[in-house]
Amino acid sequence: MNAAGFPLLSLLTFLPLAGAAIIMSVRGDDEVIARNARWTALWTSLIVFLLSLILWARFDTSSAAFQFEEKLEWLPEFGVGYHMGVDGISVLFVLLSTALTPLCILASWESVTSRVREYMVAFLVLETMMVGMFCALDFIVFYVFFEAVLIPMFLIIGVWGGARRVYAAFKFFLYTLLGSVLMLLAILYLWYNAGTTDIPALFQYQVPHAAQAWIFFAFFASFAVKVPMWPVHTWLPDAHVEAPTAGSVILAGVLLKMGAYGFLRFTLPLLPEASATFAPLIFALSVIAVVYTSLVALAQEDMKKLIAYSSVAHMGIVTIGIFTFNQQGLSGALFTMLAHGVVSGALFLCVGVLYDRVHSREILRYGGVAKIMPAYALVFMLFTMASIGLPGLANFVGEFLVIVGAWRVNPWVAFGAALGMILGAGYMLYLYRRVSFGKITREDLRALLDLSPREYVVFAPLIVLTLWMGIYPQPFLSFFEASVAALVARHEAALNLSRLAGM
Amino acid sequence: MSWILALPELALGCSGLVLLLAGVIPKTETFFPITMGAIGALLLTAVLVLGQGEGTALGGHYVADSFSGFMKILSLGAAAIALLVSLDFNEKEGLARFEFPVLVVFASLGAMLMISANDLMSLYLGLELLSLPLYVIAAFNRDNARSAEAGLKYFVLGALASGLLLYGSSLVYGFAGTTNFDRLADAFSTSQDASPGVVVGVVFVIAGLAFKVSAVPFHMWTPDVYEGAPTPVTAYFASAPKVAAIALLARVLLGPFGDLAAQWQQVILLVSIGSMILGSFAAIGQTNLKRLMAYSSIGHVGYALMGLAVSSDIGLRGLLVYMAIYVFMNMGSFAVLVAMRRQGRAVERIEDLAGLGRTDPTMALWMAVFMFSMAGIPPLAGFFGKLYVFLAAVQGGYWTLAVVGVLTSVVSAYYYLRIVKVMYFDQAVGALDRAPASLTIVMAGTGLFTLFFCLWPAPMLAAAQAAAAALLG
């Protein structure tokens, strides 16, 4: 059995579904159903979060092996099984998913008034798929969760989204589906050639040299769309702008990490040679993404769109870190992913606070908010600064490590990443100035109320995390140290092997 | 006493005759009891099929093996569900005549004979026994011009297809000197390369059967017939006859013509690619749900034929799993289509589903499950159907086929999503009538299967594996 003594990961994955079943079974008038759905969803996600803290406490950070493993036979004759487990790379993403879900449910408490029951069910199903995806240690199981995320997210954007929600939902779904089906072919190739889809077993399988490039691009099609990398990022601004606040939080906080996680979990260990060969391509695309989307962000009129473009830029830094193949770069990429999950999620919540009150995301609609809502302005500033990468706040550690890692590979790449940080300061401060400072030009803004107790509760854990990750990052870094070291060692060994074979 | 082996067919044939008598004699309308009797007869036959032995009978015209068992149970189950679906619809549309279930029973008998055919003669007999009742039930709503047109169109094109099939069969007979599948297989395994006459004959046989499975380029009748026929009839058309025709195609091509694979493979390959592309692109512009389902079924046949095109046991297994899952998804979504009524009148445009997510959440949920499943989104059953045919294509190295398959599945996802969008994102235009209990049962049953297939896929895979092994020996 595993370190928890019971199938913890399966429980984390499927408990939200039980909550969804309870919500579905409630009868009564709309008010009763809505209240019941909110509370059940909140309690379910809180219980899942508390259970997931066992991972934090019992995870052995000195080992690079998969822990909390569970195995069940599913299709033994095909070498496909239900296999769950976490290592240093995935464990914190499980925690990120379980931590953000209750916050999202709390953030939608009052802003979602129509079809509350369906909304809460969709979020709980989404949590199941996210947690399952990060825990899956079988390629088919992974793919099932990876794709199934699309269904609840499609409904969340399409039903509770803004004016162009239908367009955004379709674009989101079809873009990501198109990428994923090409990955499916690569998975089938590996399945057929290695005779198994078990991920630890696949790590032992050497993909033939000739096939590596093809498989790399099949994976790339899927993960690059999910990350999203330039030039396939265009679904993200649309999806973010149209999604409800909590949908944007999950999208930025967890769903964007799925692509980068895919690169780390599959592309690097399975395709070492192709990864090394195509790293310059990734660098080029990432640097373009960082600089181009930062410039685009400067020109945005819509707050959510601006933060969405900033997400593309930050994820560009993550992909740079991943393809440096060294300890600093990979650790930095992982740390940036976590920090971005917390900070950009919080920024979307900040926009949501204003949107709930004024029902506009237009930057010019605001001005002088700091005078009316001082506490809100403080919170917003904290996360703005974190997003810029101010030392002492979460993003700094990750981005700094990525730049150090990139410098060792190619100073120009490091320069590109650093340029992104400078431009980031530009557009974020510009946003903050226009929203918070200046004269109060619109009279209706004067009536705005500052943060409510519920909103304090939502922001408090995110503030704590942002400060904690910025001031004392070691507890987080220690989780993935061993796994990253093992990954780097594997990568170098594989490259040396192929170099020897080539001689 | 070799005819004992054909006991299921004999039982079904006799019950069909009994039902016919029982329907004629009473003075009152007997639609409901006869339908129930027909469903009972179909289920009884399915049980007999389960207990059936293996071997050939009736002078080598009839063969029973696990392949025929698998396909027969599938088509019998589809026929039973189609009858269940027709109960309420036919009452409300004034089509409650006992001839309907009796015709479905005889069509199912034809389907079974087709699946068990071991001779070009019994193949043709089975096919005609299936087709004749189908022509009649397509035009069952005889006062309706569209229904009559559907029946006539289907009859004319079906006759053409039969002609092609017979012409092909006679060519094969002329060049090989036998119509028995086993002896045909022997004849082709010894000869070094096939004579052009045989190849032309095989191509004609394929063309005749491609009409029946409505594969491109023999699909033209499908949208019109699907749209015109009464909806439960369309549900039946899209399932049981297709299963039987696909089974026959697999048996003919992999059995007697197995050694000519190099000759027929390209044909099936093109047919499969064509069906997938047409099925995904042509459905985008449709506004009528039944037409949309017609194009969708063309696309699904393309995916299933992908399994046949690679001509391997993994491919055949993929085809069997695909057809089984397809029957469930298809019957479920047709149950929703049949249930679509507003103030007593049947409606069939996509916009008529608008706001169903609010007005009838249960039905909308099942329809969404079927649509996501048909689009091949995991963890629903449709994904696993696609997974196994794609696996076969990848394994055989048919990359073009696999890539076309996944890309068209993304295109087709668009129109399946459009239905979900209409149900959940659009404003309601007025509630649909409540679905009757029989349809709710069908929706829930097929929906639960689609939803939870991922938990226990092993039994169906094992059955498909055994069936594939039986055919390929």
HADDOCK unambig.tbl for C-alpha pairs under 7 A between the chains (distance, minus, plus):
assign (segid A and resid 75 and name CA) (segid B and resid 458 and name CA) 6.02 0.50 0.50
assign (segid A and resid 144 and name CA) (segid B and resid 378 and name CA) 5.03 0.50 0.50
assign (segid A and resid 144 and name CA) (segid B and resid 379 and name CA) 5.52 0.50 0.50
assign (segid A and resid 147 and name CA) (segid B and resid 377 and name CA) 6.62 0.50 0.50
assign (segid A and resid 147 and name CA) (segid B and resid 378 and name CA) 6.20 0.50 0.50
assign (segid A and resid 148 and name CA) (segid B and resid 377 and name CA) 6.60 0.50 0.50
assign (segid A and resid 148 and name CA) (segid B and resid 378 and name CA) 5.50 0.50 0.50
assign (segid A and resid 148 and name CA) (segid B and resid 379 and name CA) 6.34 0.50 0.50
assign (segid A and resid 158 and name CA) (segid B and resid 425 and name CA) 5.99 0.50 0.50
assign (segid A and resid 159 and name CA) (segid B and resid 424 and name CA) 6.47 0.50 0.50
assign (segid A and resid 159 and name CA) (segid B and resid 425 and name CA) 5.12 0.50 0.50
assign (segid A and resid 174 and name CA) (segid B and resid 410 and name CA) 6.72 0.50 0.50
assign (segid A and resid 177 and name CA) (segid B and resid 410 and name CA) 6.56 0.50 0.50
assign (segid A and resid 178 and name CA) (segid B and resid 410 and name CA) 5.93 0.50 0.50
assign (segid A and resid 181 and name CA) (segid B and resid 406 and name CA) 5.80 0.50 0.50
assign (segid A and resid 188 and name CA) (segid B and resid 391 and name CA) 5.63 0.50 0.50
assign (segid A and resid 188 and name CA) (segid B and resid 394 and name CA) 6.66 0.50 0.50
assign (segid A and resid 189 and name CA) (segid B and resid 394 and name CA) 6.17 0.50 0.50
assign (segid A and resid 192 and name CA) (segid B and resid 395 and name CA) 6.26 0.50 0.50
